[in-house]
Amino acid sequence: MSYELNREDILDFAGTVTSDTKIKGDELFFHYCPYCHGGIHGDRDTFSINLENGLFKCFRSGCDRHGHFVELARDFHYRLDFKGQTAARTYRKFPARTIVVREPAIEFLASRGIGREIAERYRITCRTDNPGILVFPFYDEKGELRYIKYRNTKHRRGQGNKEWCERGGRPILFGMDQCGGSGQLVITEGQIDSLTLAQCGIENAVSVPNGQNGFTWLDGCWDFVERFSEVVVFGDCEGGKITLLDTLQKRLSVPVKAVQVEDYLGEKDANDLYRRFGREAVLRAVNGARPVPLPYVKELADVETVDIYSLPRIFTNIPEIDRVIGGLYFGQVILLTGKRGEGKSTVASQLILEAIEQNCPVFAYSGELPDYHFKRWLDLQCAGPDNVETRLNRWGDESYYIADGVVDKINSWYRGRAYLYDNSALDGDELESLLTTAEKAVKRYGVKLICIDNLMTAMDVGRGEDLYRAQSAFVRELKRLAIRYNVVVLLVAHPRKTRDGSFANDDVSGSGDITNRVDVVMSYSRTTEGSEFDGKLLITKNRLTGKLALRDRAIDLLYSRSTKRIGSVGSGKRVYGWERTAAEERVTGELPF
């Protein structure tokens, strides 16, 4: 005969020893070790059972009891079902007898605001050998005694377990025999709480037998619970969460409501609420219970009505582009594509400048340019035509330089608003992912625009990995980042080669999911010689407004070789903040004293 480990057996065993348990990962921790009870100092949470492999251990060096769950069950006379020995669990039958409700029990309940009438109706008593130990009898809907739980009302730290149950009983809900067969069923974590609800006049109030972690009662009480039209969970409020709620919501088929966190008024449970604020507060809490919303589902009526044209955004300050897409809206991922060497990175760096000008800090990644090259290009765009000098090199070709003193002013203007990913780390350095670094920059520096140039160099794809799947996952995480922190993500990607030179969304190189996941797709390209314009911008996807710029409606753009600026006929001369500040300094340079 052999035993097959069962998670429910471990939880059921824990309920017979103590109700003070908690689950962390795969470990079930006991408040006190059942062997040493925490030693002379009452050490807590030193004993655990692994719910996956059944191994248990007390971490107190003075105890150090360890082994397998089968040994633990043997030591505490907990019966397990061995294959070939029995087909199903058998539960102990308690003899029918009259329970005498004793005065120490009534006195203790009175100290918790619960009267004699409730104590007698639920037959709460105390042990004859120790009046400080309360006895809670659990009767099923037929009035049969199925489970007995004890509580040490004089418990002190280091004196063993505060609560435990009689061995061999069938775990059921406390108070089942006091309930009608329909309407609302209120489930609490502790017996004192369900008695509190009864004291307040709430019908059909029950409590679980062995704490928030044990649900061995559910199978035996399934038909009973199913008779009610709805269940209200009034568990303990711990850290803003209601115990019992998650599991009951997942496993019950009847509608589940929950008492709202704010209706606990800062208290832990129903009894604390009752003793502090009275009966009306408890009734309001139960009556104010609301259905538990499904994860990822919200009421459409609760969605805020928003004027999309007034949403915050970063303007490109190229009127023709802003007219079509409205600007770069926060929460969006903007895909910018174009043939290699035709200027998409130039467009991206200019959009970075526009974000800085609008006081939106930026974080940029350039996978193909050294940091000094990336900065020089941005500095030229920032300096503008009045501050860029043209000189001839030794071969007679034009070269472009920024006037003396201008770079320092530009640096001062950038500082605190522009950050660049340091991709100069050596292979031996401990690297973190670009997405992780970008998220940290958003949280620490208040970044509002993330620019990634480009998709292929930004991804760390190992040998043997599915490239398309990795691309899809990377862009999905970018979209989550944009929504979670309400930032703009500008992603640069290469296109596939096309025969006729036209562009469609499917022409972006890589997974088809890339253009499916982003909000805006823009494609920049140079025009042929002889055209009065230097480039054109197609807008082939615009999720927010639906406006596009295709084929003959492509946006014509001009390019300055000296300043690297891209604009349109309607753009006008762009003056950035550093230059306005410099002009103000010249005007107010003389001291008035």
C-alpha positions as CSV (number, residue, x, y, z in Angstrom):
1,M,0.0,0.0,0.0
2,S,1.2,3.5,-0.8
3,Y,0.1,7.0,-0.3
4,E,-0.3,9.6,-3.1
5,L,0.3,13.1,-1.8
6,N,-2.8,15.3,-1.8
7,R,-2.6,19.1,-1.2
8,E,-6.0,19.0,0.3
9,D,-4.9,16.4,2.9
10,I,-2.1,18.8,4.0
11,L,-4.6,21.7,4.4
12,D,-7.1,19.5,6.2
13,F,-4.4,18.2,8.5
14,A,-3.4,21.8,9.3
15,G,-6.9,22.6,10.2
16,T,-7.0,19.8,12.8
17,V,-3.9,21.2,14.4
18,T,-4.3,25.0,14.1
19,S,-6.2,27.6,12.0
20,D,-3.2,29.9,12.2
21,T,-1.5,29.2,8.9
22,K,-0.5,31.1,5.8
23,I,0.7,30.2,2.4
24,K,3.9,31.6,0.8
25,G,4.5,30.2,-2.6
26,D,4.4,26.4,-2.2
27,E,5.0,26.5,1.5
28,L,2.3,26.3,4.2
29,F,3.6,28.0,7.3
30,F,2.2,27.3,10.8
31,H,2.0,30.1,13.3
32,Y,3.7,27.7,15.8
33,C,5.4,24.4,15.3
34,P,3.1,21.5,16.3
35,Y,6.0,19.7,18.0
36,C,7.8,22.4,20.0
37,H,5.1,25.2,19.9
38,G,7.8,27.8,19.4
39,G,10.0,26.9,22.3
40,I,10.3,28.9,25.5
41,H,10.4,32.2,23.5
42,G,7.3,31.4,21.4
43,D,9.1,31.7,18.1
44,R,6.6,32.1,15.2
45,D,6.5,30.9,11.6
46,T,9.3,28.4,12.0
47,F,7.4,25.4,10.8
48,S,6.3,24.7,7.2
49,I,5.1,22.0,4.9
50,N,5.8,22.0,1.2
51,L,2.5,21.6,-0.6
52,E,4.2,20.1,-3.6
53,N,6.5,17.5,-2.2
54,G,5.1,17.0,1.3
55,L,8.4,17.7,3.1
56,F,8.1,19.5,6.5
57,K,10.6,21.1,8.8
58,C,10.9,23.2,11.9
59,F,13.7,25.8,11.5
60,R,14.3,26.2,15.2
61,S,17.7,24.6,16.0
62,G,16.3,23.4,19.3
63,C,13.6,21.4,17.6
64,D,14.7,20.7,14.0
65,R,11.9,18.2,13.4
66,H,11.7,17.3,9.7
67,G,10.5,14.6,7.4
68,H,7.6,13.8,5.1
69,F,3.9,14.6,5.6
70,V,3.1,10.9,6.0
71,E,5.3,10.9,9.2
72,L,3.7,14.1,10.4
73,A,0.2,12.6,9.9
74,R,1.3,9.5,11.8
75,D,2.7,11.5,14.8
76,F,-0.5,13.4,15.2
77,H,-2.8,10.4,14.5
78,Y,-4.2,11.9,11.3
79,R,-5.6,9.2,9.1
80,L,-4.5,9.1,5.4
81,D,-6.0,7.1,2.6
82,F,-3.5,4.6,1.3
83,K,-4.2,2.9,-2.0
84,G,-5.8,-0.5,-1.5
85,Q,-6.8,0.4,2.1
86,T,-9.8,2.5,1.5
87,A,-11.5,4.1,-1.5
88,A,-12.7,7.3,0.1
89,R,-12.1,9.3,3.2
90,T,-14.2,8.3,6.2
91,Y,-15.1,10.8,8.8
92,R,-15.7,10.4,12.5
93,K,-19.3,10.3,13.7
94,F,-19.9,12.2,16.8
95,P,-22.6,10.8,19.2
96,A,-25.8,12.8,19.4
97,R,-25.9,14.5,22.8
98,T,-27.2,17.6,24.5
99,I,-24.5,20.3,24.7
100,V,-24.6,22.3,28.0
101,V,-23.8,26.0,27.4
102,R,-21.5,27.0,30.2
103,E,-21.2,30.5,31.8
104,P,-17.5,31.0,31.0
105,A,-18.3,30.7,27.3
106,I,-21.2,33.2,27.7
107,E,-19.0,35.6,29.5
108,F,-16.3,35.5,26.9
109,L,-18.8,36.0,24.0
110,A,-20.3,38.9,26.0
111,S,-16.9,40.6,26.0
112,R,-17.0,40.4,22.2
113,G,-20.5,42.0,22.1
114,I,-22.4,38.7,21.6
115,G,-25.3,38.0,23.8
116,R,-26.6,34.9,25.7
117,E,-29.4,34.2,23.2
118,I,-26.9,33.8,20.3
119,A,-24.6,31.7,22.5
120,E,-27.4,29.3,23.4
121,R,-28.8,29.1,19.9
122,Y,-25.5,28.1,18.5
123,R,-24.6,25.9,21.5
124,I,-21.3,27.6,22.2
125,T,-19.7,26.1,25.4
126,C,-16.3,25.5,27.0
127,R,-14.5,22.4,28.0
128,T,-15.1,20.8,31.4
129,D,-11.4,20.3,32.0
130,N,-10.5,23.9,31.0
131,P,-13.2,26.6,31.0
132,G,-10.8,28.9,29.1
133,I,-11.1,26.8,26.0
134,L,-14.2,27.6,23.9
135,V,-16.0,24.8,22.0
136,F,-17.7,25.6,18.7
137,P,-19.9,22.7,17.5
138,F,-20.5,22.5,13.7
139,Y,-23.9,21.1,12.7
140,D,-24.8,20.4,9.1
141,E,-28.2,21.4,7.6
142,K,-29.7,18.2,9.0
143,G,-28.7,19.1,12.5
144,E,-26.0,16.4,12.8
145,L,-22.7,17.3,14.6
146,R,-19.9,16.9,12.1
147,Y,-17.0,19.0,13.3
148,I,-15.8,20.5,16.6
149,K,-13.3,23.4,16.9
150,Y,-11.6,24.7,20.0
151,R,-10.2,28.1,20.8
152,N,-8.0,29.0,23.7
153,T,-9.4,32.3,25.1
154,K,-6.4,32.7,27.4
155,H,-3.8,32.0,24.8
156,R,-0.4,33.6,25.2
157,R,2.6,33.7,22.9
158,G,4.6,30.5,23.1
159,Q,1.8,28.5,24.6
160,G,1.0,26.4,21.5
161,N,-1.8,26.9,19.1
162,K,-4.6,29.3,19.6
163,E,-7.2,27.2,17.7
164,W,-7.5,23.6,16.6
165,C,-10.2,21.0,15.9
166,E,-11.2,17.6,17.0
167,R,-9.5,14.9,15.0
168,G,-11.5,13.0,12.4
169,G,-14.4,15.5,11.9
170,R,-15.8,16.4,8.6
171,P,-15.0,20.1,7.8
172,I,-18.2,22.0,7.1
173,L,-19.4,25.6,7.5
174,F,-20.2,26.8,11.0
175,G,-23.8,27.8,11.4
176,M,-25.3,25.7,8.6
177,D,-28.1,24.4,10.8
178,Q,-29.2,28.0,11.5
179,C,-29.6,28.9,7.8
180,G,-32.6,28.9,5.6
181,G,-32.4,27.4,2.2
182,S,-32.3,30.4,-0.2
183,G,-31.5,34.1,-0.5
184,Q,-28.2,35.5,0.6
185,L,-25.4,33.5,2.3
186,V,-22.7,35.5,4.1
187,I,-19.4,33.7,4.7
188,T,-16.9,34.9,7.2
189,E,-13.5,33.6,8.2
190,G,-14.0,33.2,12.0
191,Q,-16.7,31.8,14.1
192,I,-16.8,35.0,16.3
193,D,-17.5,37.0,13.1
194,S,-20.4,34.8,12.0
195,L,-21.9,35.0,15.5
196,T,-21.5,38.8,15.3
197,L,-23.6,38.9,12.2
198,A,-26.3,36.7,13.9
199,Q,-26.2,39.2,16.8
200,C,-26.8,42.0,14.3
201,G,-29.9,40.2,12.9
202,I,-28.3,39.0,9.7
203,E,-29.7,35.7,8.6
204,N,-27.7,32.9,6.9
205,A,-24.3,33.8,8.3
206,V,-21.7,31.0,8.4
207,S,-17.9,30.8,8.8
208,V,-15.2,28.5,7.4
209,P,-13.8,25.7,9.7
210,N,-10.1,26.1,9.3
211,G,-9.1,29.6,8.2
212,Q,-8.5,31.3,4.9
213,N,-6.2,28.7,3.4
214,G,-8.3,25.5,3.9
215,F,-11.1,24.8,1.5
216,T,-11.6,21.1,2.3
217,W,-15.2,22.0,3.4
218,L,-16.2,23.1,0.0
219,D,-16.9,19.7,-1.6
220,G,-19.1,18.6,1.3
221,C,-21.0,21.9,1.4
222,W,-21.3,22.4,-2.3
223,D,-25.0,21.5,-2.5
224,F,-25.8,23.6,0.5
225,V,-24.1,26.7,-0.9
226,E,-25.7,26.2,-4.3
227,R,-29.2,26.6,-2.9
228,F,-28.5,30.3,-2.2
229,S,-29.0,33.0,-4.8
230,E,-25.8,34.7,-3.9
231,V,-22.8,34.6,-1.6
232,V,-21.4,37.6,0.3
233,V,-17.8,37.3,1.4
234,F,-17.1,39.1,4.7
235,G,-13.5,37.8,5.3
236,D,-10.8,39.5,7.2
237,C,-9.5,42.7,5.6
238,E,-5.7,42.4,5.4
239,G,-3.6,44.8,3.5
240,G,-6.5,46.1,1.5
241,K,-7.5,42.6,0.4
242,I,-10.4,40.4,1.6
243,T,-9.5,36.9,2.7
244,L,-11.5,34.0,1.2
245,L,-12.6,36.1,-1.7
246,D,-10.2,35.1,-4.5
247,T,-10.8,31.3,-4.1
248,L,-14.5,31.5,-3.5
249,Q,-14.9,33.7,-6.6
250,K,-13.0,31.2,-8.7
251,R,-14.7,28.1,-7.4
252,L,-18.3,28.9,-6.7
253,S,-20.9,28.9,-9.5
254,V,-23.4,31.2,-7.6
255,P,-22.9,35.0,-7.9
256,V,-20.3,36.2,-5.4
257,K,-20.3,39.7,-3.7
258,A,-17.7,41.2,-1.4
259,V,-17.9,43.6,1.4
260,Q,-16.1,46.8,0.3
261,V,-12.7,47.6,1.9
262,E,-13.9,51.1,2.8
263,D,-16.9,49.6,4.7
264,Y,-14.5,47.9,7.2
265,L,-13.8,51.5,8.4
266,G,-10.2,50.5,9.1
267,E,-11.0,47.4,11.2
268,K,-9.9,43.9,10.5
269,D,-13.2,41.9,10.6
270,A,-16.9,41.9,11.4
271,N,-16.5,41.6,15.2
272,D,-13.9,44.5,15.4
273,L,-16.2,46.6,13.2
274,Y,-19.2,45.8,15.5
275,R,-17.4,46.5,18.7
276,R,-16.0,49.8,17.4
277,F,-18.9,51.2,15.4
278,G,-22.0,49.2,16.3
279,R,-24.7,47.2,14.6
280,E,-25.6,49.8,11.9
281,A,-22.0,49.7,10.6
282,V,-22.1,45.9,10.2
283,L,-25.5,46.1,8.4
284,R,-24.2,48.8,6.1
285,A,-21.2,46.7,5.3
286,V,-23.3,43.6,4.3
287,N,-25.9,45.6,2.4
288,G,-23.2,47.5,0.6
289,A,-21.5,44.4,-0.7
290,R,-21.0,44.5,-4.4
291,P,-20.5,41.9,-7.1
292,V,-16.8,41.0,-7.7
293,P,-15.9,42.3,-11.1
294,L,-14.4,39.8,-13.5
295,P,-10.6,40.4,-14.1
296,Y,-10.0,42.7,-17.1
297,V,-13.7,43.5,-17.4
298,K,-15.2,46.9,-16.6
299,E,-18.6,48.5,-16.9
300,L,-18.8,50.5,-20.1
301,A,-20.8,53.1,-18.3
302,D,-17.9,53.6,-15.8
303,V,-15.5,54.5,-18.6
304,E,-14.7,58.2,-18.5
305,T,-16.0,60.2,-21.5
306,V,-12.9,61.9,-23.0
307,D,-12.5,64.5,-25.8
308,I,-9.7,62.9,-27.7
309,Y,-8.8,66.2,-29.3
310,S,-8.0,67.6,-25.9
311,L,-5.9,64.7,-24.7
312,P,-2.3,65.6,-23.7
313,R,0.3,65.0,-26.4
314,I,3.6,66.0,-27.9
315,F,3.2,68.1,-31.0
316,T,5.6,67.5,-33.9
317,N,5.3,71.2,-34.9
318,I,5.1,70.1,-38.5
319,P,1.5,71.4,-39.2
320,E,0.8,68.8,-41.9
321,I,1.7,65.9,-39.6
322,D,-0.1,67.3,-36.5
323,R,-3.2,67.9,-38.7
324,V,-3.4,64.2,-39.6
325,I,-2.4,62.4,-36.4
326,G,-3.0,65.2,-33.9
327,G,0.5,64.8,-32.4
328,L,2.1,62.1,-30.4
329,Y,-0.5,61.1,-27.8
330,F,0.7,59.7,-24.4
331,G,0.0,56.0,-24.1
332,Q,0.7,55.4,-27.8
333,V,3.4,53.5,-29.6
334,I,4.4,55.3,-32.8
335,L,6.2,53.2,-35.4
336,L,8.5,55.1,-37.8
337,T,10.0,53.2,-40.7
338,G,11.9,54.0,-43.9
339,K,14.7,52.7,-46.0
340,R,18.2,52.5,-44.5
341,G,20.0,55.9,-44.8
342,E,17.0,57.9,-46.0
343,G,16.4,59.9,-42.8
344,K,14.1,58.1,-40.4
345,S,16.6,58.5,-37.6
346,T,16.7,62.2,-38.4
347,V,13.0,62.5,-38.1
348,A,13.2,60.6,-34.8
349,S,15.8,62.9,-33.3
350,Q,13.8,66.0,-34.3
351,L,10.8,64.6,-32.5
352,I,13.0,64.2,-29.5
353,L,13.8,67.9,-29.6
354,E,10.2,68.8,-29.9
355,A,9.5,66.7,-26.7
356,I,12.3,68.5,-24.8
357,E,11.0,71.9,-26.0
358,Q,7.5,71.0,-24.7
359,N,9.2,70.1,-21.3
360,C,8.7,66.3,-21.8
361,P,11.8,64.5,-20.7
362,V,13.1,61.8,-23.1
363,F,15.0,58.6,-23.0
364,A,16.7,57.5,-26.2
365,Y,18.3,54.3,-27.4
366,S,20.5,54.3,-30.5
367,G,21.7,50.9,-31.5
368,E,23.7,52.0,-34.6
369,L,25.3,55.3,-33.7
370,P,27.9,56.0,-31.0
371,D,26.7,58.4,-28.3
372,Y,28.8,61.3,-29.6
373,H,27.5,60.9,-33.1
374,F,23.9,60.8,-31.9
375,K,24.5,63.9,-29.8
376,R,26.2,65.8,-32.7
377,W,23.2,65.2,-35.0
378,L,20.8,66.4,-32.3
379,D,23.0,69.4,-31.5
380,L,22.9,70.5,-35.1
381,Q,19.2,70.3,-35.2
382,C,18.9,72.2,-32.0
383,A,21.4,74.9,-33.0
384,G,19.5,75.9,-36.1
385,P,20.6,77.9,-39.2
386,D,21.8,81.0,-37.2
387,N,24.3,79.0,-35.2
388,V,25.7,76.5,-37.7
389,E,28.7,77.5,-39.7
390,T,29.7,76.0,-43.0
391,R,33.4,75.4,-43.7
392,L,35.3,73.6,-46.5
393,N,37.4,70.6,-45.6
394,R,40.7,69.7,-47.2
395,W,38.9,68.2,-50.2
396,G,36.7,71.2,-50.7
397,D,33.6,69.5,-49.4
398,E,31.2,71.4,-47.0
399,S,31.4,70.5,-43.3
400,Y,29.1,71.9,-40.6
401,Y,30.2,73.2,-37.2
402,I,28.3,74.7,-34.3
403,A,29.4,78.2,-33.3
404,D,31.6,78.6,-30.3
405,G,29.8,78.6,-26.9
406,V,26.5,77.3,-28.4
407,V,27.0,73.7,-27.3
408,D,27.4,74.7,-23.7
409,K,24.1,76.5,-23.8
410,I,22.4,73.6,-25.5
411,N,23.8,71.2,-22.9
412,S,22.4,73.4,-20.1
413,W,19.0,73.3,-21.9
414,Y,19.1,69.5,-22.3
415,R,20.2,68.8,-18.7
416,G,17.6,67.0,-16.6
417,R,15.4,66.4,-19.7
418,A,17.4,64.2,-22.0
419,Y,18.8,60.7,-21.3
420,L,20.6,58.2,-23.5
421,Y,20.9,54.5,-23.1
422,D,24.6,53.6,-22.5
423,N,25.2,50.8,-25.0
424,S,29.0,51.0,-24.6
425,A,29.0,48.3,-21.8
426,L,31.4,45.5,-22.5
427,D,30.3,41.9,-22.9
428,G,31.7,41.1,-19.4
429,D,29.5,43.7,-17.7
430,E,26.3,42.7,-16.1
431,L,23.7,43.9,-18.6
432,E,20.0,44.6,-17.9
433,S,17.4,44.6,-20.6
434,L,16.6,47.8,-22.4
435,L,13.0,47.6,-21.4
436,T,14.0,47.4,-17.7
437,T,16.3,50.4,-18.1
438,A,13.6,52.4,-19.9
439,E,11.0,51.7,-17.2
440,K,13.5,52.8,-14.5
441,A,14.2,56.0,-16.4
442,V,10.4,56.7,-16.7
443,K,10.0,56.3,-12.9
444,R,13.1,58.1,-11.8
445,Y,13.4,60.9,-14.3
446,G,9.7,61.4,-15.3
447,V,10.4,60.5,-18.9
448,K,7.5,61.1,-21.2
449,L,9.0,60.0,-24.6
450,I,10.9,56.8,-25.2
451,C,12.7,56.7,-28.5
452,I,14.1,53.3,-29.6
453,D,16.2,53.3,-32.8
454,N,15.9,50.6,-33.9
455,L,13.9,47.4,-33.3
456,M,16.4,44.9,-34.5
457,T,19.4,46.2,-32.4
458,A,17.2,46.8,-29.3
459,M,16.2,43.1,-29.0
460,D,18.4,40.6,-27.3
461,V,17.4,37.4,-29.2
462,G,19.4,34.3,-28.5
463,R,20.4,31.6,-30.9
464,G,17.5,29.3,-31.6
465,E,14.8,31.7,-30.5
466,D,11.9,32.5,-32.7
467,L,12.7,36.0,-34.0
468,Y,9.1,36.9,-35.0
469,R,7.7,35.7,-31.7
470,A,10.4,37.7,-29.9
471,Q,9.6,40.8,-31.9
472,S,5.9,40.5,-31.2
473,A,6.6,40.1,-27.4
474,F,9.0,43.1,-27.4
475,V,6.4,45.4,-29.1
476,R,3.7,44.1,-26.7
477,E,5.8,45.1,-23.7
478,L,6.4,48.5,-25.3
479,K,2.7,49.0,-25.5
480,R,2.2,48.0,-21.9
481,L,4.9,50.4,-20.9
482,A,3.3,53.2,-22.8
483,I,-0.1,52.6,-21.2
484,R,1.1,51.8,-17.7
485,Y,3.1,55.1,-17.4
486,N,1.2,57.2,-19.9
487,V,4.2,57.9,-22.1
488,V,4.9,58.0,-25.8
489,V,7.1,55.3,-27.3
490,L,8.6,56.1,-30.7
491,L,9.9,52.9,-32.3
492,V,12.1,52.9,-35.4
493,A,12.1,49.8,-37.7
494,H,13.4,48.9,-41.1
495,P,11.0,48.0,-43.9
496,R,11.1,45.0,-46.2
497,K,12.3,45.6,-49.8
498,T,9.4,46.4,-52.1
499,R,9.5,46.1,-55.9
500,D,7.6,49.2,-56.8
501,G,8.8,51.4,-54.0
502,S,5.4,51.7,-52.4
503,F,4.7,51.0,-48.7
504,A,2.0,49.2,-46.8
505,N,1.9,48.2,-43.1
506,D,2.8,44.6,-43.9
507,D,6.1,45.9,-45.5
508,V,7.6,46.5,-42.1
509,S,10.4,44.0,-41.6
510,G,9.6,41.2,-39.1
511,S,6.5,39.9,-37.5
512,G,3.1,41.1,-38.8
513,D,2.2,41.7,-35.1
514,I,4.5,44.7,-35.0
515,T,2.1,47.0,-37.0
516,N,-0.9,45.3,-35.4
517,R,0.2,46.3,-31.9
518,V,1.3,49.9,-32.5
519,D,-1.1,52.9,-32.7
520,V,0.5,54.9,-35.6
521,V,2.6,53.8,-38.5
522,M,4.7,56.5,-40.4
523,S,7.0,55.9,-43.3
524,Y,9.7,58.4,-44.3
525,S,11.5,58.3,-47.6
526,R,13.5,60.6,-49.9
527,T,12.0,61.9,-53.1
528,T,13.6,61.4,-56.5
529,E,15.9,64.1,-57.9
530,G,14.2,66.9,-59.6
531,S,11.5,67.2,-57.0
532,E,11.1,70.5,-55.2
533,F,10.8,68.6,-51.9
534,D,13.5,66.5,-50.3
535,G,11.2,63.8,-48.7
536,K,7.7,62.6,-48.0
537,L,6.0,61.0,-45.1
538,L,3.3,58.4,-45.4
539,I,0.9,57.8,-42.5
540,T,-0.6,54.3,-43.1
541,K,-2.2,53.7,-39.7
542,N,-3.7,56.0,-37.2
543,R,-5.7,54.2,-34.5
544,L,-7.0,57.2,-32.6
545,T,-8.6,59.4,-35.4
546,G,-8.4,57.2,-38.4
547,K,-6.9,60.0,-40.6
548,L,-4.2,58.8,-43.0
549,A,-1.8,60.3,-45.5
550,L,-1.4,57.8,-48.4
551,R,0.0,58.0,-51.9
552,D,-0.9,61.4,-53.4
553,R,-1.8,62.7,-50.0
554,A,1.7,62.0,-48.6
555,I,3.2,64.9,-46.6
556,D,5.9,66.7,-48.5
557,L,8.9,67.6,-46.4
558,L,12.1,69.7,-46.7
559,Y,15.5,68.8,-45.4
560,S,18.4,71.1,-44.4
561,R,21.8,69.5,-44.9
562,S,23.5,72.0,-42.6
563,T,21.1,71.8,-39.6
564,K,19.7,68.3,-40.3
565,R,16.3,69.8,-39.7
566,I,13.2,68.4,-41.4
567,G,10.2,70.7,-41.9
568,S,7.4,71.6,-44.3
569,V,6.4,74.7,-46.2
570,G,4.2,75.6,-43.3
571,S,6.6,74.9,-40.5
572,G,8.3,78.3,-40.4
573,K,11.6,79.0,-38.6
574,R,11.9,76.9,-35.4
575,V,13.6,78.5,-32.4
576,Y,14.2,76.2,-29.4
577,G,14.3,77.2,-25.7
578,W,18.0,77.5,-25.3
579,E,18.2,80.2,-28.0
580,R,15.3,82.2,-26.5
581,T,17.1,82.0,-23.1
582,A,20.3,83.2,-24.7
583,A,18.5,86.1,-26.3
584,E,17.0,87.1,-23.0
585,E,20.4,87.0,-21.4
586,R,21.8,89.3,-24.0
587,V,19.0,91.8,-23.4
588,T,19.2,91.7,-19.6
589,G,22.9,91.2,-19.4
590,E,23.7,94.6,-17.8
591,L,23.1,94.8,-14.0
592,P,20.8,97.6,-12.9
593,F,23.1,98.8,-10.1
